[in-house]
Amino acid sequence: MATSGAEPPFVFPAGAPAGTTSIRIRPREGRLPWLEALGPGPLGEGRVGLGGDAGPGVGLLDSHWEGRFTRPSLRGHRLAASPGDPATGRDWSPAFETGSVEVSAERLLVRASDPVGGLRLVSELESLPGGALRARHTITNAASGPYLLEALEVVLPISEHLEEILDFTGRWGAERAPQRHSLTDGLWLREQRRGKPGADGPYVVVVGARGFGFGHGEVVGCHVAWSGNSVLGVERTGASTTTLRGGELLAPGEVVLGPEESYSTPWVYVVASDDGLDGIAGAFHRWLRSRPVHPARQPVTCNVWEAVYFDQDPATITTLAGLAARIGVERFVIDDGWFSRRRHDRAGLGDWWIDPEVWPEGLAPLSAEVHRLGMEMGLWFEPEMVNPDSALYDQHPEWILATGDRVPLLSRNQLVLDLGRPEVRSYLADALSSVLTEAAVDYVKWDHNRELLDAGSGLRAGGPGIHDHTVGFYSLLDELRSRHPSVAFESCSSGGGRIDLEVLERTTRVWTSDNTDPLSRQSIQRWSTQLAAPEHLGAHVASPRSHQTGRWSTLDFRAATALPYAFGVEWDLRQAEPEELERLGAWISLHKRFRELLHSGRAFRSDVAEPAVVAHGAVAPEGTEALVVIATLGEPDHDRPVGIPVPGLAPDRNFTVEQLDPQADPVVLGTMSGRAAGSEGIHLGRQRPQSALVVHFLAL
């Protein structure tokens, strides 16, 4: 269908079921459509306003020309095209005229132009499986002079009664720490300048009704699907509707459009929900599970990093592989240390060939043994980085990202290769392909351990190259996936520093954090599911005493913490007692028994009144089964029973409730209705700190 002119508002997507994120749009004669409202559908017919042009809302592009004095969606200007023209500053305040609005069941496309400013605009909105909405803009320079693009962001309206903001911060080993504050007038902005989303990145910004929780409250969440620099923000003034905004953060001069050249924003995802944070998470999870790249089964993975670090040798690794296979591991991964001169982190990055001093017969014999044991073979790479102490840097020092002749400060003894250069991508594609083929690799752990500091490109005389590097990263990964379609890829970035919906278009798993301490992981993993589905989040059982924090924890607490996610092992299994290996194997069997439920069901996080207790799990889509992990993190201040709601079970069905132990028969706790489980919940007596229980609900 096509629409134009000043017509009554319509809702996109039309006829969407309850819970689908919808937007009400008012077409306007000769001007960009007005976005009136966004919320969980179905939305009403519209508002009647007094004294305003189009009532509450915002234009498809927030612009000064419309009489709004907020941050414009499009910021840029034209450079001189010929002698005598002003050097800069022309066409800085665009005024677009709508050419057409095309609407289908799942897509809305607006074409517009600014004939005076010499610009064309294409705006897209898509309604996604699972209920999310995503949007992006494409700008084209339709005039003769170069157009310097400073920013192009998607801006969407949100309701005035949503007055509390939640987003995330963090650091290495403590990713995705939530923070909340009240919404006030002004521009609240989060900018990521690390060249990746970062451990301290906002991840998802949520604006909601005061007091919203995991399972209650009206909320709107926004995420920028981009693996480079990004911006997320909320803005409100005394005279304008509250808006959410997101896009790529462009460095000065990073995008200059010549005649007929275009730039597209990243996809900006938005979810509106009446069901709190879990409503937002559920829409993201359903979208992730609808895509062809989604793993049909997430194998139990053993990574040898914390077992051996750089001290690799064939006998040790082969022993670890045998122990891993014995307890039920399905994928065995060799981490950093297998390639040329890589005995520490000061040398070798960039020289992607198997070190004959460590692996005199190469990795093929180990791979054959891993496959014989019934496991997949995995291998660690950090393709975007180079050590100054490497053959590659000796041969091509000009291949690094740098502002002219100044070499950036080292971080982790490494520099960043310029993936905006075709020759760099070609070298890496060939080098990695050779190893993947020679070693019969099934799985790649792709790491990215440093920020993009002073990230200029030699192709731009030292000008900013982060945008081109990010596009080059996608291109290289796509090329490798094309050459090796059976190989699965994991996104790792000093742990969870590069998790976003665009990288998840190309990877089946992420490394959630380098911190494997289960007490730390309880929070990191629980909040990481705000975007990523549990099956994407690598969660490993490490050694009894954490290598990162020094804290000691039981095997049961470590395993229960990893149970709902992409389960794995990071422990030197040679150090485990026979009974520990047997029990770890039983936990792996328990994970496999419930893997389909955990990785296809609706994930939930219970709103628990006691801060020392957390609970999370999954409910089958039809509401007939649930598995919940209840963890006591610290010591409660009282001995009163703690209520644990389990939402989503069929309200009119009765359920057997049983406590599970991986090596014993279930203990039946009783029966209760799904309605009671969701309201009163089950009650937990006082437990020891750093302990966990696994409870199973099954319909009678």
C-alpha positions in Angstrom: 0.0 0.0 0.0 1.2 3.6 -0.6 0.0 6.7 1.2 0.6 10.4 0.9 -0.8 13.7 1.9 -2.4 14.9 5.1 -4.3 11.7 6.1 -5.5 10.4 9.4 -2.9 8.6 11.5 -2.3 4.9 10.9 -0.6 2.3 13.1 2.4 0.3 11.9 2.3 -2.7 11.9 -1.4 -2.8 11.2 -3.4 -5.3 13.1 -0.5 -6.4 15.2 -1.3 -8.7 18.1 -1.0 -7.5 21.7 2.5 -7.1 22.8 3.9 -6.2 19.4 5.9 -2.9 19.4 3.8 -0.5 17.3 4.1 3.1 16.2 1.3 5.5 15.3 2.2 7.7 12.3 0.5 10.8 10.9 1.3 11.5 7.2 1.7 15.2 6.4 1.4 17.0 3.0 4.8 17.8 1.7 6.6 17.1 5.0 8.1 14.0 6.7 5.6 11.9 8.6 4.9 12.7 12.2 5.6 9.9 14.7 2.8 10.4 17.3 3.3 7.5 19.7 5.2 4.3 20.3 4.0 1.5 22.5 3.0 -2.2 22.9 0.2 -2.7 20.3 -2.5 -2.4 19.4 -2.4 1.4 19.8 -5.4 3.6 19.7 -6.6 5.7 16.8 -4.8 8.8 17.9 -4.9 11.9 20.1 -6.8 15.1 19.6 -4.6 18.1 20.4 -5.1 21.8 20.9 -2.7 24.6 19.9 -0.1 22.4 18.2 0.8 21.4 14.6 0.6 17.6 15.0 0.2 17.1 18.7 2.7 15.1 20.8 5.4 13.2 19.0 8.4 14.0 16.7 9.1 14.1 13.0 10.6 11.2 11.3 13.8 13.2 11.4 14.0 15.5 14.5 15.0 18.8 12.9 15.3 22.6 13.7 13.3 23.3 10.5 10.3 21.8 12.2 10.5 24.3 15.0 12.1 21.9 17.5 15.2 23.0 19.4 16.3 19.5 20.4 19.4 17.7 19.1 18.8 17.2 15.3 18.7 13.7 13.9 20.8 14.7 10.9 23.8 16.9 11.5 26.2 17.8 8.7 27.1 20.4 6.1 28.4 20.8 2.6 32.1 21.5 1.8 33.1 23.8 -1.0 32.5 22.3 -4.5 34.3 25.0 -6.5 36.4 28.1 -6.0 34.4 30.9 -4.5 32.0 28.7 -2.5 32.1 29.0 1.3 34.6 26.4 2.5 32.1 24.9 4.9 28.7 25.3 6.5 26.2 25.1 3.6 23.1 22.9 3.7 23.4 22.4 7.4 19.6 22.7 8.2 17.7 20.3 6.0 14.0 20.4 5.2 12.8 17.2 3.6 9.7 16.7 1.5 8.1 13.3 1.4 8.0 11.7 -1.9 6.3 8.4 -1.0 5.3 6.3 2.0 5.1 2.5 1.3 3.5 0.3 3.8 3.3 -3.5 3.9 2.6 -6.0 6.7 6.2 -6.0 8.0 7.9 -2.9 6.5 7.4 0.8 6.2 9.5 2.7 3.7 9.6 6.5 3.4 11.4 8.3 0.5 12.0 12.0 0.8 14.3 14.7 -0.5 15.6 18.2 0.3 15.9 19.8 -3.2 17.5 23.0 -1.7 20.0 21.1 0.4 20.7 18.5 -2.3 20.0 15.5 -0.1 17.8 12.4 -0.4 16.5 10.3 2.5 15.2 6.7 2.8 13.8 5.7 6.2 12.9 2.1 7.0 10.9 0.6 9.8 10.6 -3.2 10.1 8.3 -5.2 12.4 10.2 -8.3 13.5 9.2 -11.8 14.5 8.9 -11.7 18.3 7.5 -8.2 18.6 10.4 -5.9 18.2 10.7 -3.0 15.8 13.8 -1.7 14.1 14.5 1.4 12.1 17.3 3.0 10.1 17.9 6.0 7.8 20.0 6.2 4.6 21.1 9.6 3.4 22.4 10.3 -0.1 24.3 13.3 -1.4 22.3 14.4 -4.5 24.4 17.6 -5.2 27.9 18.4 -6.5 29.8 19.4 -3.4 31.0 16.9 -0.8 28.7 16.5 2.2 30.4 16.1 5.6 28.1 13.9 7.7 28.5 14.6 11.4 25.7 12.4 12.7 22.5 10.6 11.6 20.4 9.1 14.3 17.1 7.4 14.7 14.8 9.3 17.0 11.5 7.8 18.3 8.9 9.3 20.7 8.0 7.7 24.1 5.1 8.4 26.4 5.4 11.2 29.0 4.6 9.0 32.0 7.8 6.9 31.4 10.1 8.7 33.8 12.8 6.3 35.0 15.9 5.3 33.0 17.9 2.0 33.3 21.0 1.3 31.4 24.4 -0.4 32.1 27.9 0.4 32.9 30.8 -1.9 34.1 34.4 -2.8 33.6 36.5 -5.8 32.7 35.3 -8.7 34.7 32.2 -6.8 35.8 30.2 -6.2 32.7 26.6 -5.0 32.4 26.2 -3.5 35.9 22.7 -1.9 35.9 22.2 1.8 36.9 18.9 3.6 37.3 17.9 7.3 37.6 15.0 9.6 37.1 14.4 11.2 33.7 14.7 15.0 33.8 14.6 17.8 31.2 17.7 18.0 29.0 19.7 15.6 26.9 21.0 12.4 28.5 23.6 10.8 26.3 25.8 7.7 26.3 28.6 7.7 23.9 30.9 4.7 23.2 34.3 5.7 21.8 36.3 2.5 22.3 35.8 1.2 18.8 33.5 -1.5 20.2 30.5 -1.6 22.6 32.8 -2.1 25.6 32.5 -3.6 29.1 31.1 -0.2 30.3 28.7 0.3 27.4 25.0 1.1 27.8 24.0 -2.2 26.1 20.2 -1.5 26.2 18.6 1.7 27.4 15.2 1.3 29.1 12.8 4.1 29.9 9.8 3.0 32.0 7.1 3.8 34.5 8.5 4.4 38.0 9.3 1.2 39.9 9.3 -1.1 36.9 10.8 -4.5 37.5 11.6 -7.8 35.7 8.0 -8.8 35.4 5.9 -5.6 35.7 5.7 -2.1 34.5 5.4 -0.3 31.2 8.8 0.1 29.6 10.5 0.9 26.2 14.0 -0.5 25.5 16.4 0.6 22.8 19.6 -1.0 21.4 22.0 0.1 18.6 23.1 -3.0 16.6 26.6 -1.9 15.8 30.0 -3.2 16.8 31.9 0.1 16.6 31.4 3.5 18.2 27.8 4.3 19.1 25.4 6.7 20.8 22.3 6.1 22.8 20.3 8.9 24.4 17.1 10.2 25.9 15.9 13.8 25.5 13.1 15.9 26.9 12.6 19.6 27.1 10.0 21.8 28.6 8.2 22.0 25.3 8.9 18.7 23.5 8.0 15.1 23.7 10.4 12.7 25.3 12.5 10.8 22.7 14.8 7.9 22.5 17.7 8.1 20.0 20.4 5.8 18.8 23.0 5.6 16.0 26.7 5.4 15.2 29.1 7.9 16.8 31.1 9.3 13.9 34.5 10.8 14.4 35.3 14.2 12.7 35.5 13.8 8.9 34.9 10.0 9.1 32.0 10.0 6.6 32.2 12.5 3.7 29.7 11.8 1.0 30.7 12.6 -2.6 28.0 13.0 -5.3 25.5 10.1 -5.2 27.3 8.4 -2.3 25.2 7.2 0.6 25.5 6.3 4.3 23.1 4.1 6.3 22.7 4.1 10.0 23.0 0.9 12.0 19.7 -0.8 12.7 18.2 0.7 15.9 16.0 -1.8 17.7 13.2 -0.8 20.0 10.8 -2.9 22.1 7.8 -1.6 24.1 6.3 -3.8 26.7 3.7 -3.8 29.5 5.5 -6.7 31.1 8.7 -5.0 32.4 12.2 -5.9 31.6 11.4 -9.5 30.8 8.9 -8.4 28.2 11.7 -6.5 26.4 14.2 -9.4 26.8 11.6 -11.8 25.4 11.1 -9.8 22.2 14.9 -9.7 21.6 15.2 -13.5 22.3 12.3 -14.4 20.0 14.0 -12.3 17.2 17.4 -14.0 17.8 15.8 -17.4 17.7 14.0 -16.7 14.4 17.1 -16.1 12.4 18.9 -18.8 10.2 22.2 -18.3 12.1 20.6 -19.2 15.4 22.2 -22.5 16.8 19.9 -25.5 16.6 21.9 -26.8 19.6 24.5 -25.1 21.7 27.3 -27.7 22.4 28.7 -28.1 25.9 32.2 -26.5 25.5 35.5 -27.0 27.3 38.1 -24.2 26.9 41.6 -24.8 28.1 42.7 -21.2 28.8 42.5 -21.3 32.6 43.9 -24.8 32.6 47.2 -24.1 30.8 47.2 -20.4 29.7 50.2 -20.1 27.3 51.9 -23.3 28.5 50.6 -25.6 25.8 52.0 -29.0 24.8 50.4 -31.9 22.9 50.4 -34.4 25.8 48.7 -32.1 28.3 46.1 -30.9 25.8 45.3 -34.4 24.7 44.9 -35.5 28.3 42.5 -32.6 28.9 40.6 -33.6 25.8 40.1 -37.2 27.1 38.9 -36.0 30.4 36.5 -33.5 28.8 35.0 -36.2 26.6 34.6 -38.5 29.5 32.3 -36.1 31.4 30.2 -35.3 28.3 31.8 -32.2 26.7 30.8 -31.7 23.1 33.3 -29.0 21.9 37.0 -28.7 22.9 38.7 -25.3 22.3 42.4 -24.5 22.3 42.8 -20.9 23.4 45.7 -18.4 23.0 49.2 -19.8 22.7 49.1 -22.2 19.7 50.7 -20.0 17.0 54.1 -18.6 16.2 56.3 -17.6 19.2 53.2 -17.2 21.4 54.6 -18.2 24.8 53.3 -14.9 26.4 51.2 -11.9 25.3 54.1 -9.8 24.0 54.7 -11.5 20.7 53.2 -13.4 17.8 49.8 -11.7 17.1 49.4 -11.4 13.4 51.6 -14.4 12.6 48.8 -16.9 12.1 50.6 -20.2 11.6 50.9 -23.1 13.9 54.1 -23.0 16.0 56.2 -26.1 15.1 58.1 -25.8 18.4 55.0 -26.4 20.4 53.0 -28.5 17.9 55.7 -30.3 15.8 53.1 -32.3 14.0 50.7 -29.4 13.7 47.2 -29.4 15.1 45.8 -32.0 12.8 46.6 -35.0 15.0 45.0 -33.3 18.0 41.9 -32.4 15.9 41.6 -36.0 14.7 41.8 -37.2 18.4 39.2 -34.6 19.5 36.9 -35.7 16.7 37.5 -39.4 17.5 36.4 -38.6 21.0 33.1 -37.3 19.6 33.8 -33.6 20.1 34.1 -30.6 17.9 37.4 -28.8 17.5 37.7 -25.2 18.4 40.5 -22.6 18.1 41.2 -19.1 19.4 42.1 -16.2 17.1 42.5 -12.4 17.6 42.6 -11.4 13.9 42.2 -7.7 14.3 45.3 -7.3 16.5 49.1 -7.3 16.0 52.1 -7.4 18.3 55.0 -5.0 17.4 57.1 -8.1 18.0 55.8 -10.1 15.0 56.8 -10.9 11.5 53.6 -9.2 10.2 54.4 -5.9 11.9 58.0 -6.0 10.7 56.8 -6.4 7.1 53.8 -4.0 7.3 54.0 -1.4 10.0 51.7 0.8 7.8 48.9 -1.7 8.3 48.0 -0.5 11.8 45.4 2.0 12.8 47.3 5.2 13.7 46.9 9.0 13.3 49.7 9.6 10.8 53.2 8.7 11.8 52.5 8.5 15.6 52.2 4.9 16.9 49.3 4.6 19.4 49.9 3.7 23.0 50.2 0.0 23.5 47.5 -1.9 25.3 48.1 -5.5 26.2 51.3 -5.2 24.1 49.3 -4.9 20.9 48.1 -2.6 18.2 45.1 -2.7 15.9 45.2 -3.7 12.3 43.3 -1.5 9.8 40.5 -3.8 8.6 39.4 -0.9 6.3 42.3 -1.9 4.1 41.4 -4.6 1.5 44.9 -6.0 1.6 44.7 -6.5 5.4 41.4 -8.4 5.1 42.8 -10.5 2.3 45.9 -11.5 4.3 43.8 -12.4 7.3 41.2 -14.3 5.3 43.9 -16.4 3.7 45.9 -17.0 6.9 43.0 -18.0 9.0 41.5 -20.1 6.3 44.7 -22.1 6.0 44.7 -22.9 9.7 41.0 -23.7 9.8 41.4 -26.2 6.9 44.7 -27.7 8.1 43.4 -28.3 11.6 39.8 -29.3 10.6 38.4 -26.6 12.9 34.7 -26.5 13.7 34.6 -23.5 15.9 36.4 -20.1 16.2 36.7 -18.0 19.4 37.2 -14.5 17.9 38.8 -12.2 20.5 39.3 -8.4 20.5 41.3 -7.4 23.5 42.0 -3.7 23.2 40.3 -0.4 22.4 40.8 1.4 19.2 42.9 4.3 20.4 44.2 6.9 17.9 42.4 4.8 15.3 43.3 6.6 12.1 43.8 5.0 8.7 46.7 5.3 6.4 44.2 5.2 3.5 42.8 8.5 4.9 46.2 10.1 5.7 45.6 9.3 9.4 42.0 10.4 9.4 39.5 8.5 11.6 39.1 4.8 10.5 36.8 3.3 13.1 33.7 3.2 10.8 35.7 1.6 8.0 37.3 -0.9 10.4 33.9 -2.0 11.8 32.6 -2.5 8.3 35.8 -4.3 7.4 35.4 -6.6 10.5 31.9 -7.6 9.3 33.3 -8.1 5.7 36.2 -10.3 7.0 33.9 -12.4 9.2 31.4 -12.8 6.3 34.2 -13.9 4.0 35.4 -16.6 6.5 31.8 -17.8 7.1 31.4 -18.1 3.3 34.6 -20.1 2.9 33.8 -22.3 5.9 30.1 -22.6 6.2 30.3 -25.4 8.8 32.4 -23.4 11.2 30.6 -21.6 14.1 32.0 -18.3 15.5 32.1 -16.9 19.0 32.4 -13.1 19.7 34.8 -12.5 22.6 36.3 -9.1 23.5 38.2 -9.1 26.7 35.2 -11.1 27.8 31.8 -9.5 27.0 33.0 -6.2 25.3 31.5 -6.8 21.9 27.9 -8.1 22.3 25.3 -6.5 20.0 22.6 -7.6 17.6 24.7 -7.0 14.5 27.6 -9.2 15.7 25.0 -11.8 16.6 24.0 -11.9 13.0 27.3 -13.6 12.4 28.1 -15.5 15.6 26.3 -18.3 17.5 27.9 -17.6 20.9 29.5 -14.8 23.0 32.0 -15.0 25.8 30.0 -13.2 28.5 32.9 -12.2 30.7 36.6 -13.2 31.4 35.5 -13.4 35.0 34.4 -17.0 35.7 33.8 -16.5 39.4 30.2 -17.8 39.8 29.2 -15.1 42.3 30.3 -12.4 39.9 28.7 -14.3 37.0 25.3 -14.4 38.7 24.8 -10.7 38.1 26.7 -10.5 34.7 24.7 -13.3 33.2 21.3 -12.3 34.6 21.7 -8.8 33.1 23.3 -10.0 29.9 20.0 -11.7 29.0 18.4 -8.3 28.7 19.5 -8.5 25.1 21.2 -11.9 24.3 19.3 -15.1 24.7 20.6 -17.5 27.4 21.9 -20.0 24.7 24.3 -17.3 23.4 26.0 -16.6 26.7 29.0 -18.7 27.4 29.0 -19.7 31.1 31.8 -22.0 32.3 32.5 -24.0 35.4 36.0 -23.0 36.4 38.3 -24.0 39.2 37.2 -24.0 42.9 39.2 -20.9 43.6 38.5 -18.2 41.1 41.5 -17.1 39.0 40.1 -13.6 38.8 38.8 -12.9 42.3 40.5 -15.5 44.5 37.1 -16.4 45.9 36.4 -20.1 46.7 33.0 -21.7 45.7 31.5 -25.2 45.6 31.2 -27.2 42.5 27.4 -27.2 42.8 27.3 -23.4 43.0 29.6 -23.1 40.0 27.6 -25.6 37.9 24.2 -24.3 38.9 25.3 -20.8 37.9 26.2 -22.0 34.4 23.3 -24.4 34.0 20.8 -22.2 32.0 23.3 -20.7 29.6 25.8 -22.0 27.0 27.3 -24.4 29.5 31.0 -25.1 29.5 34.1 -25.9 31.4 37.2 -23.7 32.1 38.8 -25.9 34.8 42.0 -27.8 34.7 40.3 -31.2 34.9 43.5 -32.9 35.8 43.2 -31.2 39.2 39.7 -32.5 39.9 39.1 -35.4 42.1 37.4 -38.5 40.6 34.2 -37.7 42.5 34.3 -34.1 41.3 34.6 -35.3 37.7 31.7 -37.6 38.2 29.5 -34.9 39.7 30.5 -32.4 37.0 29.5 -35.0 34.4 26.2 -35.3 36.2 25.6 -31.5 36.0 26.4 -31.7 32.3 23.9 -34.4 31.9 21.3 -32.3 33.7 22.0 -29.4 31.4 21.6 -31.6 28.4 18.3 -33.0 29.7 16.8 -29.4 30.0 18.8 -27.7 27.2 15.9 -27.6 24.8 13.6 -26.0 27.5 16.3 -23.5 28.6 17.2 -22.5 25.1 13.7 -22.3 23.6 11.5 -21.3 26.5 10.7 -17.9 27.7 13.5 -16.7 30.0 12.4 -15.0 33.2 14.0 -13.3 36.1 11.9 -13.3 39.3 11.2 -10.1 41.2 12.5 -11.2 44.6 12.1 -8.9 47.6 15.2 -10.2 49.3 18.3 -8.7 47.6 20.5 -11.6 48.7 18.4 -14.1 46.7 18.0 -14.2 42.9 16.0 -16.5 40.7 15.9 -17.0 37.0 15.0 -19.8 34.5 12.8 -20.6 31.6 9.2 -21.6 31.0 8.1 -23.7 28.0 6.2 -21.8 25.3 2.9 -23.5 26.1 3.4 -22.9 29.9 3.5 -26.6 30.9 7.0 -26.8 32.3 9.6 -24.6 33.9 13.1 -24.8 35.3 14.3 -22.2 37.8 17.7 -21.7 39.5 17.4 -20.0 42.9 20.7 -18.6 44.1 21.5 -17.2 47.5 24.4 -14.8 46.9 24.9 -13.4 50.4 23.6 -13.7 53.9 20.0 -12.4 54.4 19.3 -10.1 57.3 16.4 -12.3 58.5 15.2 -15.9 58.7 11.8 -15.2 57.1 10.9 -17.4 54.0 11.6 -15.6 50.7 8.9 -15.7 48.0 10.1 -16.7 44.6 7.5 -16.1 41.8 7.7 -18.3 38.8 5.8 -16.4 36.0 4.4 -17.7 32.8 3.0 -21.2 33.8 -0.4 -22.1 32.5 -2.6 -20.5 35.3 -5.3 -23.1 35.3 -3.0 -26.1 35.3 -1.6 -27.9 38.4 2.1 -28.6 38.6 4.4 -31.0 40.4 7.2 -29.0 42.1 10.4 -30.9 42.6 14.0 -30.1 43.7 16.6 -31.6 41.4 20.0 -33.0 42.3 22.2 -34.2 39.4 23.1 -37.4 41.2 19.9 -38.2 43.1 16.2 -38.8 42.6 14.1 -35.6 42.6 12.6 -34.5 45.9 8.9 -33.7 45.4 8.1 -30.5 47.2 4.4 -30.5 46.5 1.9 -29.3 43.9 0.6 -25.9 43.1 -1.3 -24.2 40.3 0.4 -22.0 37.7 -1.6 -19.1 38.9 -0.3 -19.5 42.5 3.3 -20.0 41.2 3.1 -16.7 39.3 1.7 -14.7 42.2 2.7 -16.2 45.6 5.5 -18.4 44.1 7.5 -20.9 46.1 9.0 -20.0 49.4 12.7 -20.4 50.2 14.0 -20.9 53.7 17.4 -19.5 54.7 20.3 -21.0 52.7 24.0 -20.7 52.9 25.6 -17.8 51.0 26.9 -18.8 47.5 24.6 -21.7 47.1 21.9 -22.6 44.6 18.9 -24.8 44.2 17.3 -26.1 41.0 13.6 -26.5 41.0 11.4 -28.1 38.2 7.8 -27.5 37.5 5.9 -30.1 35.4 2.2 -30.0 34.5 0.1 -32.8 35.9 
